[in-house]
Amino acid sequence: MNLQAITLVSFGYFEKDILEETAKAVMEEYHCKVNMENGHLDLSEFYDSARRQYNGNLLLKQVDSMLFTESDKIIGIFNVDLFIPILTFIFGQAFLHGKTGIASLYRLNNERYGLASNEKLFRERTKKEVIHELGHTLGLIHCLNPTCVMRSSTYVADIDQKSQHLCRKCRSELQF
Amino acid sequence: MAKKISILIVDDEESVRDSLYNWFIEDGFRVECAENAKRALTILESDQFDIILADIKMPGMDGLEMLRRIKSIKADSIVIVMTAFATVDTAVKALKDGAYDYVTKPFDPDDLTHLIRNATKQISLVEENETLKQKVTSLENVEDLIGKSEAMKGVLRQVESVAQTSSSVIITGESGTGKELVARAIHANSPRKFFPFVSVHCGALTESLLESELFGHEKGAFTGAMYNRKGRFEMADSGTIFLDEIATISTKMQVELLRVLESKTFMRVGGNKEISSDFRVVCATNKDLKSMVEKGTFREDLFYRLNVVNIQIPPLRERKDDIPLLVDYFINKYCTSMNKPPASIDTASLNRIQEFNFPGNIRELENMVERAIVVGNGRRITLKDLPLEKTFVSNTAESLDDFEKAFILQILNKYEWNISRTARALKVDRVTLYNKIKKYDLKLADQ
């Protein structure tokens, strides 16, 4: 697989070094140039007042329709609580074999679960989530390898169990 | 490689279908969507799905009605119903109608993962169960009944037709013809195949032992009855009981057996509780039961009770065409069990075997092949490996005259007393043969 560039688009306020650190991790994992951009969206359009959450399906479609710097893959990064109609929440989602994915950092923070803040863990989770959604856009499905970044994670604890790297099987599927 | 699990999502809300579609696609499942029950049933007519995830409330046909229809088409389908408004009533109704599980929208991602994981486990267990059942069947199918002769084909046809019923069967045939194998084949191809096949060799047991074996006994029923024991009829519940050498049972046991066959109930020896058991009876004998009935040594009413279907197994001498197949089968069987490379048999030996009459039938042939593999060089069975020569002269021949008499008689029998052919085979003229017949007073009845 020959990837030219990936663009990480941030929607909302994030500390710059978190995004830079994530971009570096993505670059190392997928061996391509990583661009960073700021995106502008009126998120109230995607807010579901009954659930007090943001509709991930609509956001994904919206990001997919937006124009950004020429790149092969785009990941929209949010800091709001995402849901899809059938599930109580999601960390992110992507079009399988598509161009776009989204990831939210909202539920990656320890404080959300009443635990002591852990900045290092938060950054690691962010990197893993972005690399995971990018994997889906490249056609990778959930992997059963417990350390592979493509392992399905339904809780933050699951994210902590895996590494931020693709396993050998997933790498070979991408023909890196 | 593991089979890809397929999921059909049925929901009238596009956003729900899309969400589930994306979620399952990322898990590597094959996913299809339907916007209503009617469309889902149309899809199911041409395609099969392992899991069907359906909304209960849909316009037109609702999820519960669809569940009932799917279950009537394929009873083992895994249908998971979803609803936004859970009530105990609808949940119970769905589960009573055969739903695998019931979930309330929206659900936790972890719950969905567990739900699908459990359903997948259930699918693999069902498939594993099917595979194992097929394996069990293949262990006891008719492959052990070797033969392409018309006589054997007739036996196989009878086995096939009788297996599906629960009628009593009597298998008759000479010793060593494979009566128990036929009984096992009947059981293995019957709807009772997943229940026990219980074999009782009536001839090997005394009357009192047979009674205790068949009906079981209560603790203290007789000296040595330390524990309660189930009888063979009880063990054969839902299965088949095979009574070998049925002709040897005493008159008293014949009466008992008749009563049990008619009522399918009995009491253990020393017991006072009536036990019922649903078994099928298959009997075997090498005696002519009909003539025993005429002589009064076998009860007529029991004979007719047992003789609903009679399968007559021909002796090996009447189906010599099957001998090469049987020889090959036994060579393979014993070479495998003795961890020897596959052996073959030379034409002369096979011809000699085919000339032999085999009074012990297939059992004798089997022993002969086993011996040849044990004593032979392991690659090719030749005449010297076969005990045929010994058998040939073993007719208690104590003198040359005895041997000559036995030999001439055997050749005469072989050519059905055709003097010209026998003389040619013996390489003597017809007059000499006539003289020998006269000298030894050989008669057709001597065979």
Interface residues (C-beta under 8 A of the other chain):
Chain A: R51 N55 N57 F83 I84 P85 I86 L87 T88 F89 I90 Q93 A94 F95 L96 H136 I141 H142 S152 T154 Y155
Chain B: E13 S15 V16 D18 S19 L20 N22 W23 I25 E26 D27 G28 M82 K105 P106 F107 D108 P109 D110 L112 T113
